[in-house]
């Protein structure tokens, strides 16, 4: 929009709730608009206009009644906001025509009435605002340019500006009229000598949010980023930009967060163009998006880059086409080709540049993940594509939903970069095997609380409401729901507090407090105890029980690398915990090691307890979902060359009976598979009877316990 400087329209508004410095912070509707024209060239003033606005909800706060003196009877006779804005345009246009002017700019004292009240309310009511409301002049900023010694802009008020100029205060008491008259007096002073102000600094409101890519090397100011939590899962970047309507979001500044399963978790990081806009965004804490209230908190530039930043040239090239609508497809057959996808979408939703508008997400080894992103040139094509949500391609139904450039970066980063859960550290330096204490985690600060007995329908919002005033002491991403083996709520949750004394206070005040129709037990605990439970262990009155042995991450790196048996490395009670599921009958121990040569182990018993502690490094970034078990392939680091050589000089491997033997794992077997079927499968390969004797000995026992998902075969 072009800048206008020949006429100013002094503009003032009030809402049915908070006004002044908190205008718009409580989502209350506008109930009053006052305006007056000032000709900057002739220094003439037009007629002052005051209009009441009828809100959808006829309710005034006591503060509003006291400050404005407006009654419900006056509002009942008024016009709604859209009709009042039409009247505003008509009156201003007619007066400009009488003055011989053709353009004007709004002049306000502070941006709140424009950014925090008018634009958000119009967005919720689907009103199209005139162009004049996308550009305005802040009288405080203009006054500060002319009178820099009057103080910082944020501290300026109408009375302080009049006092600095030496103008007498006005006796008018009618709300709106008084403020507009004071603004006109200040403007006329600034137009006169010695100031001769030109009013050329125009503040803009973005018409729409611009999507785009963000590089990990880009500098992001920590004072410009917020975290929005509680978003509907189907929200797009445009929906989030609409929630913050009136505030300017940086290009590509909306990053939707994904959980550990790659699905949206109801959070987004939003980057604004300046700290001033970020501060105004924080005032929208617990404002509503539809029927849901959205929590808004401060965040850092590092957090934003972690989610939205990317380094892939393929992604950069894909996102280089600006003003495109992005759709994410999930659940594609692994054999799907670009032609299959284009045929599925059909001619009514053509993809931008054909195959070049498709981006298939793949694992580092090139295997397809079943996800793809599609570019469309306009909203109409994207809407036609979304109509095919859950239609069938091949033998699978396909999910389609809106996406963002930041989500493209995040999904690609997830599959092509390091795993979500940090890998275990390299094997420890050889140490003598010593007697070990009982299986307990290392002592630590008890800065967490455990909630037990939650209703199964409890959500994150319910927990935050349950915590009441203690929510301010929760660490970022510090709420963790515990799921059972079926992936359903278990009735437990862990909360990380900022300090141990805060956790103690929560346990004291919230223990056996009611949530819905159930009382909830609250206990103080440590981060290690929380980690054990989230990784599959149990926490009860008798102490900690480790996660079940069937988790791949609990298996030792390679059994052949241990110079002593598992029973030699751990006490009998612990050895049972670490035995592989199908090698419960270990082979005979090798000849004893000479006393002069200490037994070697990659992990000391203390480090076995630490295995679980290293598993909770990154999963909290994807709250509220608990972590998933990593793949065992390549999960454990290979031993250093020197250590491998040292191990090779020790006793022969306890598992493999023949040098050069190999351990093979079979996955995907039918549950009724027996040993004979496995041996028949390997028909034609040579193996000694003792190589599969443990499987023969254990087969009946394994069948009696539970049908195994995986088998080990030698």
N, C-alpha and C positions, 0 to 999 in steps of 0.2 A: 504494500500500500504506500502511496506517495505521501510525503510529509507535507502537512498544511500548517501555515503560520499566519494567515491573515485574520483568522477569527478563532477565539477560544470559547468553548462552552463549559462554563464552570459547573461541575457535576457533583452531587452528593447523594448518598443513599443510607438507609437504615434497615435493619432486619428485626424479626420478631424475637430475637434473643440477644446475644452479646453484640455490643457495638464498640466504637472506638478502636483501641489497639487489638481487640479480640474479635473484630468483625469477621464473620464467616467461619469461625473456628468451631461452632456448634451446629452447623448445617441448617440453621434457621432460615426461613424464606424472607425475601425482601418485602417490606411493607411501605416504604416511602422512597420517592425519588424527587429531588429538587434540582433545578438547573437555571442558568442565566447566561446570556450571550455577552461577550466582551469583544468589541471591534478593536483590534490591535493597532490599526493605522489611525483611525479617527478618535480612538480612546473613548468610545461611546459604549453604553451599557443598555442591553435590551430589558425586556420585561421578565421579572422573576416568576418561574412556574413551579408549583408544588402539587404533587400528585400522590395520593394514597394508592397502594397496590394490594389487591385482595389475595392472600395466600391460600393455598389448597387446604392447609390446616389452620383453622381459626383459633389460634392459641398464642397468647403473649406471656412471656416470662415476667416475673415481678420486676426484675431489673429493667426490662424494656419499658414497662408501664411507667416506672419512676423516671427514667431518663428522657423518654420521648413524649409522654403525656398522651399517647394515642390510645383510643378505645376500640373495642371490638365493633361497636356500632358504626364507627367511621369506616372501618375496613370492610364491613358487610356491604356498604354502598359503593365500594370502589370497583375498578376494573381489574382483571387478572394481569399478570406480568406482560404477556404478549400484546394485549391491547394497549397497555400503558406505554410500551416501547414504540408502538405504531404512532401513538399520539405525540411522543417525544420527537420522532422524525418529522411529523407533519408540522409541528410548531417551529422547530428549528429551521426547516426548509423555508417556510413562509417568512420568517424573520430575516434569514440570510438574503432572500430575494428582495425584501424591502430595503436592506442595507446595501444592496448591490454587490454582495459577496457570493462566492460559489463553493467555498470549502471551509471546513472547520476541524478543530481537534479538541477532544475532551481534556479538561484540566481538573485534576483531583488532588486532594491532600493525602498522599500515600496510596499505594496500589491496591489496598485490600478490597475496596468496593468493586473494582474491575476483576482482579485476579481471583479473589477468594469468595466473592458473593455472586456477581452477575454471571460470569462464565460457568461456574459449577452448576448453578441452579438452571441456567438455560440448557446445559448439556443433559441434566436429568429429565427436563421437561421436553427435550427434543425441539428446542426453539432455535431457529437460525438467527443469530445476532447480526445486525448491520455491520458493515465494514468499519464504521467509526469506533466501534468498541474493541478493535484490534490494534489501535494506536492511541496513545494518550500521553499527557504531560504531567509529571509529578511536580506540583508547586514547590515542595520542599527542596527538591534537587535544583530547580531554577533559582530559588532564593539562596541556596548555599553557594552557587556559582557567583552570584552578585555580592553576597555578604558572607565570605568564608569564616569570618571571626564570630559569627553568631552561634557556632557549635556544629557538631556532626548532624547529618541529615536525619538519622533515626531519632534524635532527641528534639527535633523541631516540632512545635505545635503552632496553631494559628495565633494563639495569644502571645507566645514567645516571639513570633515573627513581628506581630504588631508592636509589641513592646520595644523590640530592637529598633524598629523604624520610628518610634516615637509617636505612633498614631494612637488616638484615644480608643478605649474599648467600647464596643457597641452594647447598647442596652437591650437589644432584641432578644427575647427568650424563646421564641418558637423554634423547635428543633428543625434543623435543615435550613430554615431561612437565615438564622444567625450565622451558621457556618458558611453558607454561600456568600453572604454580604461581607464577611471578613475576608474570604478569598478574593473577592472582587477588589476590595480596598488594597490588599497586598499587591495584586496584579497591576493596578493603576500606579502604585508607587514604583514598582519595578520598571514600568514603561517610561517613567519620567527620569529627569536628570537627578543624580549623576549615573544611574544604573543603565538606562536605555536597553533593557533586556529584550532579546529577540525571540525567546522561547523556541529554540531549535533542537532541544534534546528530547527526542520522542522515544518512548518505551513501547515495545512491540509484544503482541501475544501471537504465538504461532498458530496458524490456521489448522495445521495437522502435524502429526508426528511423522518424522522421516526415518525409515529403517535404514540400516547400513551395517557394515562389518566393523569390528574393532580388533586392533592388533594388540598382542600381549606386550609389545614394546611401547605402547602409547602411555603417556603420563596422564593419570586420572587424579584429580584433586580429592583428597579425603573428605573435604567439606561440601562436596556436591553430590554425594551418593546416599540413598536411603534404601532400607529393606521393607518391602510391603509383604505382610503375611496374612493368610486367611482368604486368598483369592480363590474364586471358583476354578476348578481344574481346567475347564475349557476356555479360560480367559486368554485373549491374544494380547499382543503388544499394543494394538489400537484400543482395546478395552481398558488397559491400564492407563494409557495416555488420556483417555476420556475421563477416567477417574480423577486425574490430575489436571483437568482442563483449566486453562488460565495460566498455568505455569509452563515454562519452556523446558522441555526435555531435550538433551543433546541428541544429535543424530546417532541412531543405533543405540540409544541409551536405556533400552528396556531389555533386561535379561531374565528370562523365566528359569527358575531353578528346577532341577530334576533330582529325584531320589535315587537310591542305589539300584533300583530296577529300571531306571531310564524314564520313569514317568514323572509328570509334574507333581510337585509336592505342595502347591498352594502358595509358594513364595516367589518373589521377583525382586531383583535389584534394579533400581532406577537411578540414572545419572542425569542431573540437571545442568543447565548452562552456567550457573553461578551459585555461590553459597546463599545468596538472598532467596533464590527460588527454592533451594533445599530447605531452608528454614520455614518457608511458607508451607512446603509439603509436609513437614512435621506437624503443622497445625491441623492437618487432616487426619490425625490419628483417630481411629474408630469411626470415621465416616463410612457411609454405606455404598456398596456396589450391588445394586439390586436389593436383596433381602439380607445380604451378609455385610457385617462390619469388617473393615480392613484395618489391621494394625500397621503403624508406620514407625520405624525406628531408624536411628543413624546406622550407617554402614561405612566401609572404607573402600578406597580405590582398589586396593589389593583384592578384596572380595569380589568386586565387580569384574576385574580382569580375569580372575580365576574362573568365573562363569562365562563371561562374554568374549574374552580374548582368544584369538586364534592365530596360528602360524601356518596353516595349510594353504599352499598355493591353489590347490583344487577348490577349496572353499572360497578363497578370495576371488577366484575367477567366476565361480558360480554366483556369488553375491555382488559381482561388479555391475550387474544390470540393476539400476536403481528404479525405484517406484514400482517394484514388482510385488505381487501378493504371493506369499509362501504358504504352501500346504504340505503337511507332513503325512506320509502314508506309512502305516505300521501293520505288520502281519503279512507282508508279501511272501509268496512262495520263494524258496531259495533259488529256484530255476527261472524266476521271472526275468524277462529281457526288457529292454526299453520299448520294443515293439508291443510287448504284452501290456505294459503300463499305459502306453499311448492308446492302445485299443480299448483298454478298460475305461479310461477317462472319456473317450468318445469325441466326436467332432464338435459337440456343443461346449466343450471346455478345452480348447487348444492350448498346448503347452508352449511357452515362449521358446522360440528357436528349436523346436522339436526335441531331439535327443539332448541338446546342450542345456535344456531347461530341466533335466533330470539329474539328481545326485543320489546315487546309491551308497548307502553306508555299509562299509565292510570292515571285517576284522583285519589286524595287521598282516595276516597270512593270505588275505584276499577272499576269504569266505564271506558270503553275504550274511547280513544280520536280520534281513526282513524289513528294514526301514529304508525309506527314500524320501527325498524332498523334491517338490515340484514348484516351478515358477509359473505364474500366470500374469498376463499383461494388465488385467483389470479385475475389479471386484465381481463383475458379472460372471466371468469365466470361473473364478474361484468358487462362487456360490453354486454354479452348476456342478463343479467337481464334488463339493461337500454333500450334494444330494445322493452321491453314490456311497455314502458312509455305510459300512457293513454289507456292501454288495459282494458277490462272490467272484474271485479270480482264481481259476483252477479249481482247487478244492478248499480254499480258505476264504473267509470273509476278511475284508480289508477295512481298517479304521482310518478315517481321514479327519483331520482337524487343522485349524489355523496354526501357523508356526511363526517364528521370528528368526532374524539373522543370528541373534545371540543363541537361540536354541540349536541352530545348525552348527555353530561353533562348538557348543557344549557337547552335543551328541558325537560329533566327529572327534573331539578331544578325548571323549570317554573311551572310544574304541581304538584309537590309534596311539594313545599315550600310555603312561604307566597305569597299572590297575588301581581301582579305587582304594583298596586296602593295601597299605604298604607291605612290601615283602619283608620277610624276616631278615635279620642282620646276617652277615656272613658267619660261618662256623667259628666257634670260639677257639682260642689258642688251646692246645692240648693241656689238660690239667689232670692231676690225680683224682681218682674217684674217691670221695670221702663219704662218711656216714651222713645221711640226709635227715632233716627234720620232717615232721608230718607235712602232707601236701597242703600248704597254706600260702596265700599271696603275701607279698612283702607288705609291711606296715606302711600306711600312707595317711595323708590328711583326710579326715572324714568330712568332706565338703559336699557330699551328695545326700539326697533323701530318696527313700524308696516308698512308693505308694502301692498298697496292697488292698485288694478288694474293690477295685474300680468297677462300675457297671460296664458290661461289655460294649455298650453303645457310647461310652465316654469318648470325647474328642479332645484335641489339643485345647480348643476354646474352653471346654468344660474344666479342664485341669487348671488353666490360667484363672478362670473364675473362682475355682476352689481355693487357689493360692491367695486370692484377694490382694492385699497390699504387699505381700511378699514376692509378687511377680517381678518387682523392680530389682530383686536380688538374684534373679535367674541369669546364668551365663547365656550369651548368644547361642542359639541352637541347642539349648541345654535340656530340652524335654525329649525323652526317649520312651516310646511305647514298646512294651515287650509282647511279642507275638509267640504263639505256640507253634508246634511242629507243622500244623496245618495252615499257618499263616494268618490265624485269626487272633483277635485280642485275648490276652491271657488274664486280664484284670490287674496286671502289674504295670508300673511305670517308674522310671528313674528320672530325677531332676538334678542337674548340676547347679549348685549355688556358687556365689562369688567367694564365699569364705566358710570355714567350718562353723563359726559362731552363728552365721545366718542359717545354716542347715539345722543347727541345734534349735534355734528359735522356731523354725518351721515345724520340726518334729514335736516340739512342745505345744504349740498353739493349734496345729491342724490335726493332731492325732485323734482319730475317731470322729472327725467332723463329717457331716452328712454331705453326700453328693447324690442328687436325685433322691432315690429311696433307699440308699445304702450308706453305711458308715465306712469310712476309708481309714485304714491303718497307715500311719506315717512313721518311718524309722530313719534314723541317721545312718549313713554308710559311707564307704570310700569309693573312689573311682575304680579301683581294682575290683572290688566286689561287683560294681555295676558292670564292668567289662566282662566278668565271668558269666553273668546271667545273660547279657546280650549275645554272647558267643555260644550259648547253648547250655551252660552249666546251671546249677540250682543253688539257691541261697536259702537256708533254713536255720532252725534253732541249733542244729547240731554242727553247723559250720558250712563250708563251701564244698560243693561237689563239682569236679571238673566237667567240661562239656563232654558229650558222648564220644566214644572212640571212633565212631563211624565218620566223623568230620575229617575230610582229607588233610586239613592242616595239622592234625594231631599225629600223623604218621611220621616216623623219623625220616630224615632225608633219603638215605639208602641203607638198607640193613647190612649190605655187604661192606659198608664203610666202617662199621663198628667192629673193633677187634675183640670185643667181649659181648656176651649175650646180653639181652635186655635185663635178664634177672641179675646179672653181675653188675649192671650199671645202677639199678634202682633197688630199693627194698622190695620184699615180696609183695607187699600191699600195693606199692606203686607200679611194680612191673605188670601187674594185672591190668592196670589202667591203660598202659601204652602198648599192649600186645595188639597186633593187627587182628581184625575180626576173624580171618580164616586161617591164621597160623597160631592157633591157641596151643598147639603141641609143638614146642620148639625142638630143634635138633639137639643132639648131645653137645655139650660145651666143648670147645677146643682144649688142647693141653693148656694147663695153667701157665700164666705169664710169669717169668722169673721175677723174683722179689725186687731185683735191682731195676727192673723196667716198669715204670708206672703204667697203669692202664689208661688208655686214651679214650676220650669221648668228645664228640663235637659240642654237646651241650651238657653243662654240669646240671645236677638235679635242680639247683636254684634257677637255672635258665629255663628248665622245662616249665616252671611256674610262670616265668616271664614271657613265655610264648604268647599267652593270651593277652598280656598287657600291651604288646606291640600291635595288636589287631585293631585297636580302637582309635587309630590316629586320625583317619579322615572321614569315618562314616558319619560323624556328627554334622558334617557340612551338608549332608543330604537328609537331615531329620525330616519326618519322624520315623523313617523306616530303619530297622536294625540292619547291621551289615550282613552280607552274604558270604558264603564260603568261597574262597578263591579256587581257581583250578590248580590241581596238583602238578600239572605239567609245567615245568620250569619255575615252580613256585619257590623251592628251596635253592639257595645259591650253591653253585658247585664249590667244592673245597679248593683252597689255594694249592698251587703245585707243590710247595714244600710240605704242606700237611698231608696231601695225598700220597706223596712219596714216603712219608713217615708211617702212614697207615699201612702201605703196601709191604713194609718190612716186618709188620707184626704178624700175628697168627692168621691163618686162613679165615676167609669169611664164614660166619656161622650159618648163613642161610643157603648160599649156593654151594653145592657139594662138589662141583667140578669147576676147575678154572675155565674162565671164559663163558660160563653159563649165564643165561639171561633170564630176568624175571619179566613175565608178560601179564598185563592186566586185561581182562575182557569185560566190556561194558555192554549193556543192552541185552543181556541174556534173558530168555523167558523165565518166569518165576519157577516153573516146574522142571528146569534143566537139572540133570543129574551128572554125576562124574562120568558115566559111560558116554553121554552125549558130548561132553567136553573132550574126552580122549578120542572119540570118533571124529570130532572136528579137526583135531591135529593129526589125523591119520596120514602117514607118509613121513612124519618127522620123527627123529630119534630122540628118546628120552629114557632115562633109567627109572626103574620102579621106585627107587627111594625118592625121586624128584617129585612124585605126586602122592607119596604115601601120606603126608599130612592132610591132603585134601580128602583122601579115602577115610582116614581116621575121623575126620571132623564132619563129614557130609551128613551123617545121621543126626548129629547134635545140632548142626546148622539148620537143618530142615525142621527140627522140633522147635527151635526158638522162633525163627521168622524167616521168610524167604528173602535171601540177600539180594541186594540190587547189583552188587559187583562181585566177581570171583577173581581170585588170584591163581594163576596157573604157572607152574615152573617148567 
